[in-house]
């Protein structure tokens, strides 16, 4: 079932006391849910800490219990380097669904999980890459995760989407338009086919096979009058 169909199902539910708590939603799903439910049904989004990327949605419920658990991984740094990949891989090897897993922050040594699986994770998650680890449940509210960016810049005559995709990827403008037409580019987590759309500071571009990028600055001009676009690639 498409996620949008599931959200429409919430709207069609006739029970007066209907409420639900989703598993973790990615940014695209969060945009879809917000567009479909806005002004029609009350909902809240939260991922366990400020500015989380993956969030659960609490729908038609005045409670603030999102049932999110944060675990800190305690391990011997002499024998193990934890990464997003090896934490996620170990969790998925326990046969739990990916949407049961929230943000993974290796720099903080923590990951988020739906609380419904808390006891299971404590029992089963005992090692990473054959190295023994321990889990400690912590309060994550003081975590402030600053995204890591590789910074770049280029000049363009305008901030049209196709021009920026072309510059960021190194492909021709014709190829960039084809890429956009094939639903391979997202703007602020939504697929867009409007190749002439003007891109603004703070906009996020997701380009299939190339990564995710944020437009940081478009205020300056080159000596030839072109727009200097400063952007970052999420790493």
C-alpha positions as CSV (number, residue, x, y, z in Angstrom):
1,X,0.0,0.0,0.0
2,X,1.3,3.5,-0.9
3,X,1.9,5.6,2.2
4,X,-0.5,8.3,0.8
5,X,-3.3,5.7,0.7
6,X,-2.6,4.8,4.3
7,X,-2.8,8.5,5.4
8,X,-6.1,8.8,3.4
9,X,-7.3,5.8,5.4
10,X,-6.8,7.8,8.6
11,X,-9.1,10.5,7.2
12,X,-11.8,8.0,6.2
13,X,-11.8,6.3,9.7
14,X,-15.3,6.9,11.1
15,X,-14.5,6.0,14.7
16,X,-14.9,9.1,17.0
17,X,-12.0,8.0,19.2
18,X,-9.7,7.1,16.4
19,X,-6.0,7.8,17.1
20,X,-2.8,6.2,15.9
21,X,1.0,6.3,16.3
22,X,3.0,5.6,13.2
23,X,6.4,4.1,13.1
24,X,9.3,6.3,12.0
25,X,8.6,8.3,8.9
26,X,11.2,9.6,6.5
27,X,11.2,13.2,5.4
28,X,9.2,12.5,2.2
29,X,6.5,10.6,4.2
30,X,6.4,13.5,6.7
31,X,5.7,16.0,3.9
32,X,3.0,13.7,2.5
33,X,1.3,13.3,5.9
34,X,1.4,17.0,6.5
35,X,-0.1,17.9,3.2
36,X,-2.9,15.4,3.5
37,X,-3.8,15.9,7.1
38,X,-3.3,19.7,7.5
39,X,-6.4,21.4,8.8
40,X,-8.3,18.1,8.6
41,X,-6.9,16.0,11.5
42,X,-4.6,16.9,14.4
43,X,-1.2,15.4,14.4
44,X,2.3,15.9,15.8
45,X,5.7,14.8,14.6
46,X,8.7,13.9,16.8
47,X,11.8,11.9,16.5
48,X,13.2,11.7,20.0
49,X,15.3,14.9,20.0
50,X,15.3,18.4,18.4
51,X,15.7,18.4,14.7
52,X,15.5,14.6,14.2
53,X,15.3,13.5,10.6
54,X,13.1,10.4,11.1
55,X,10.0,11.0,13.2
56,X,6.9,9.2,14.5
57,X,3.5,10.8,13.9
58,X,1.0,10.9,16.7
59,X,-2.4,11.4,15.1
60,X,-5.7,12.5,16.8
61,X,-4.1,12.1,20.3
62,X,-3.5,14.9,22.8
63,X,-0.8,12.7,24.5
64,X,2.8,13.5,24.0
65,X,4.1,10.0,24.4
66,X,5.7,9.1,21.1
67,X,7.2,5.8,22.5
68,X,10.7,6.5,21.4
69,X,13.7,5.0,23.2
70,X,17.3,6.2,22.8
71,X,20.1,3.8,23.4
72,X,23.8,4.7,23.9
73,X,26.2,2.1,22.7
74,X,29.0,1.3,25.2
75,X,32.0,-0.4,23.6
76,X,35.8,-0.7,23.6
77,X,37.1,1.8,21.0
78,X,40.3,-0.2,20.7
79,X,38.4,-3.0,19.0
80,X,35.5,-1.3,17.3
81,X,34.6,1.8,15.3
82,X,30.9,2.3,15.1
83,X,29.4,3.7,12.0
84,X,25.9,4.3,10.7
85,X,26.2,1.3,8.4
86,X,27.3,-1.2,11.0
87,X,24.7,-0.1,13.6
88,X,21.9,-0.2,11.0
89,X,23.1,-3.5,9.6
90,X,23.2,-5.1,13.0
91,X,19.7,-3.9,13.9
92,X,18.3,-5.1,10.6
93,X,20.0,-8.5,11.1
94,X,17.6,-8.9,14.1
95,X,14.7,-9.1,11.6
96,X,13.1,-5.8,12.6
97,X,11.6,-3.5,10.1
98,X,13.6,-0.4,9.0
99,X,10.7,1.9,10.0
100,X,11.1,0.7,13.6
101,X,14.5,2.4,13.6
102,X,14.9,6.1,14.0
103,X,18.0,8.3,13.7
104,X,21.4,6.7,14.1
105,X,24.1,9.1,15.3
106,X,27.5,7.4,15.4
107,X,29.3,10.6,16.6
108,X,27.2,10.5,19.7
109,X,27.2,6.7,19.9
110,X,23.4,6.5,20.0
111,X,20.4,5.2,18.0
112,X,16.6,5.6,18.4
113,X,14.1,2.8,18.3
114,X,10.4,2.4,18.8
115,X,9.8,1.7,22.5
116,X,7.7,-1.3,21.6
117,X,11.0,-3.1,20.8
118,X,13.0,-1.8,23.8
119,X,13.1,-5.1,25.7
120,X,13.8,-7.1,22.5
121,X,16.7,-4.9,21.6
122,X,18.2,-5.1,25.1
123,X,18.1,-8.9,24.9
124,X,19.3,-9.4,21.3
125,X,21.6,-6.5,20.4
126,X,24.8,-7.7,22.1
127,X,27.6,-7.2,19.5
128,X,28.6,-5.3,16.4
129,X,31.0,-6.9,14.0
130,X,31.6,-9.7,16.5
131,X,32.7,-7.2,19.2
132,X,30.7,-7.2,22.4
133,X,28.7,-4.0,23.2
134,X,26.4,-2.9,26.0
135,X,23.3,-0.7,25.7
136,X,22.4,2.1,28.0
137,X,19.0,3.8,27.9
138,X,19.5,7.6,28.0
139,X,17.6,10.9,27.8
140,X,18.4,12.3,24.3
141,X,16.9,15.8,24.7
142,X,20.3,17.4,25.1
143,X,21.5,16.0,21.8
144,X,22.0,18.6,19.1
145,X,23.1,16.9,15.9
146,X,24.8,19.2,13.4
147,X,24.8,17.7,9.9
148,X,28.2,17.2,8.3
149,X,28.6,19.0,4.9
150,X,31.2,19.1,2.2
151,X,31.1,22.7,0.9
152,X,31.2,23.7,-2.8
153,X,30.3,26.6,-5.0
154,X,29.6,27.4,-8.7
155,X,28.3,30.3,-10.8
156,X,25.1,30.2,-12.9
157,X,22.9,32.7,-14.8
158,X,19.8,31.7,-12.8
159,X,18.8,29.4,-10.0
160,X,16.5,27.2,-12.1
161,X,16.4,23.6,-10.9
162,X,17.7,22.1,-14.1
163,X,20.8,24.4,-14.1
164,X,21.6,23.6,-10.5
165,X,21.2,19.8,-11.0
166,X,23.5,20.1,-14.1
167,X,26.1,22.0,-12.1
168,X,26.0,19.8,-9.0
169,X,26.2,16.5,-10.9
170,X,28.3,17.6,-13.9
171,X,25.8,16.3,-16.3
172,X,24.6,18.3,-19.3
173,X,21.5,20.5,-18.9
174,X,19.6,18.2,-21.3
175,X,20.5,15.2,-19.2
176,X,19.5,17.1,-16.1
177,X,16.0,17.8,-17.5
178,X,15.6,14.1,-18.4
179,X,16.7,13.2,-14.8
180,X,14.1,15.6,-13.4
181,X,11.4,14.3,-15.8
182,X,12.1,10.7,-14.7
183,X,11.3,11.5,-11.0
184,X,14.9,11.2,-9.9
185,X,15.1,14.6,-8.2
186,X,13.4,15.7,-5.0
187,X,13.1,19.3,-3.8
188,X,12.6,19.5,-0.1
189,X,11.8,15.8,0.0
190,X,9.2,15.9,-2.7
191,X,9.5,14.7,-6.3
192,X,9.3,17.6,-8.7
193,X,9.2,17.7,-12.5
194,X,9.3,21.5,-12.7
195,X,12.8,22.0,-14.2
196,X,12.3,25.8,-14.4
197,X,11.5,26.2,-10.7
198,X,13.6,28.7,-9.0
199,X,15.6,27.3,-6.1
200,X,16.1,29.3,-2.9
201,X,18.5,29.4,0.1
202,X,17.7,26.6,2.5
203,X,16.2,24.3,-0.2
204,X,17.3,20.7,-0.1
205,X,17.9,18.8,-3.3
206,X,18.0,15.0,-3.4
207,X,19.4,13.6,-6.6
208,X,19.3,9.9,-7.2
209,X,22.8,8.3,-7.2
210,X,24.4,11.7,-6.4
211,X,23.3,12.4,-2.8
212,X,21.5,15.1,-0.9
213,X,22.5,18.8,-1.0
214,X,21.5,22.0,0.7
215,X,21.6,25.4,-1.0
216,X,23.4,27.7,1.5
217,X,23.9,31.1,-0.2
218,X,22.8,32.7,-3.5
219,X,23.3,36.4,-2.6
220,X,26.7,37.1,-4.2
221,X,27.6,37.8,-7.8
222,X,30.7,37.0,-9.8
223,X,32.7,39.7,-11.7
224,X,30.7,38.7,-14.7
225,X,27.4,39.2,-12.9
226,X,26.6,35.5,-12.5
227,X,25.0,34.2,-9.3
228,X,27.4,32.5,-6.9
229,X,25.7,29.4,-5.5
230,X,27.3,28.0,-2.3
231,X,26.0,24.6,-1.4
232,X,26.8,21.7,0.9
233,X,26.6,17.9,0.3
234,X,25.4,15.9,3.2
235,X,28.0,13.3,4.2
